[in-house]
Amino acid sequence: MHANRRRFALAGLASAAALALSRPAEAAGPRKLDEASVTTAVEAFRVAMHKSDKASFEKLCSAALSYGHSAGKLENKAEFIAASTSGKSSWKSIAFNGATSQLAGREAISRFTLVGQTESEGKTTDINIGVLMVWREERGAWKLLARQAFRLG
């Protein structure tokens, strides 16, 4: 068999195609992970909070999540999702005011003021807290690694 450039090129293309088809869809193409994509993830998280959307929380949160509440309570991913989707409390309204995000390598830092109203056991509570979120790029998507809320003066 005579080897030539055309055969090597075809073999290379066939190998590349086979490799691409064997990769999971999530990793198939590079995503643009920039400040705009962090902003999109933050907004998706806000919507998931408003809807108590378990599937969205599963997708947006890192397995290593550390979720801190303004009263000092800490939750891991499973605890946060269970509490947020239990139905014991719901968001009547929720906004992330003054949101900013900045990249730090494979991580991103987001800050905002969370303003809204929750309803629990027939009681409505106004919420006005500061929030710091740390996002990490995992398999081509932003995942929430840490969140800390704090009371505002």
N, C-alpha and C positions, 0 to 999 in steps of 0.2 A: 504494500500500500504506500502510495506516494503522499507524503505530508506537504501541504502547502499553506499559505497564509489564509486562504479562504476556509479551509477545513478547520484551522485553529480558531478562526473568528466565529464560525458556526458553532463549534464546540463550546466556546466561551459564552456565546449568546444562549445556547441551550442550558448551560449550567446556571447562568444568571436567572433565566426564566424559572428553572426548577427551584432555585433558592427563594425567589420572590414568592412563588406559589406556596412554598412550605412554611412561610412566616405567618404568624397570626395577623389578622386584619388590622389590629390596633398598631402593630409595629411595622406595617407594610410600607408606609411612606413617612417621611419626616414631617413633623408638624412645626409650625412656626410658633415657638414659645417666646413671646415678647410681652411687654407690659399690657398690650391690648388683650392678649389671650388670658393674662392673669385677671384683668378686669372682667372678662367674660366668665371666668370661673367664680369670681366673687359674686357676680350677679346670679349665676346659677345656684350658688349656695343660698343667697337671699330668697330666691323663689322656692327652693326646697324647704327652707325654714317656714315660709308662709303656708305652703301646702302640706307640711309634715310628710314629705315624700321620701320614704325609706329607700327606694331604688336609686334616687338621685344622691342621697347621702352615701350610700354604699359606693357609688361611682366616684364621688368627689373627695372622699376621706381616705387618707393613708391608713394602712393597718396599724401603724405606730402612732395614731392620733393621740394627742394630749389636749383635752378640751377644758379650758378653765372658765368658770362663771364669775361674774362680778362679786358674788358673795363668798368666793373662795372655794367652792366645790369643784373638784377635778373629776373628769370622766375619761375613760378610754373610748375607742371607737364603738364598741358594742354597747357600752353604757350610754353614751351620747345618743346613738341612734334609737335605742330602746326608749329612753326618756323623751326624745323629740317626736316620736311617732306613737306614743302610748295613748294619746287622745285625752289625757288628764288636763292638758293645757293647750291652747291654740292661739295663734297670732291673728288678731283682728286686722292689724295693719303693721307693716314693717318697712323701714327705709334705712339704707346705708348712706348717710349724708357725708359729703366731703371725702369720698373714698379716694385714696391714692395707693399706687402700687409702684414698687421699684424692684428691679432684678438684682440678684446677688448670686451670680453663677447659675447653678441648677436649682436655686431657691429664689423665692420672691417674698417680699414683705408687703402686706396690705394693712392700711389703717383707715378707720372711719368712725363716725358716731352712729350708733344704732338707735333709731327713734321708732317707737311703735307702741302698740297696745296688745296685751295678752288677756285672755279670758281663761279663768280657772275656777271651777266650782261656782259659776255664776258671778264671779267678781272680776271686774276689769281693772287692770293695772297698767299705768303709763310707764314706759321704759325709755330711758335716756342714758346710755352708757358708751364708753369708749371701747373700741375693739382693736386688737392687734392679731393679725393672722399671718402664719408662716406657711407658705406653699412650697412643695418640692416637686420637681419634675420626676415622674415615675412612668416609665414605658411610654413616653411621648405625650403625657397629659399632666396637668397640674393637679396635685392631690394635697388636701389640707393636712399638714403635719402637726401644727400647733395653733391654738387659738386661746387668747386670754382677753377677757373683758374686765373693765375696771370702772368704778364709779367716778362720775365727773363731779368736780368741786361743787 
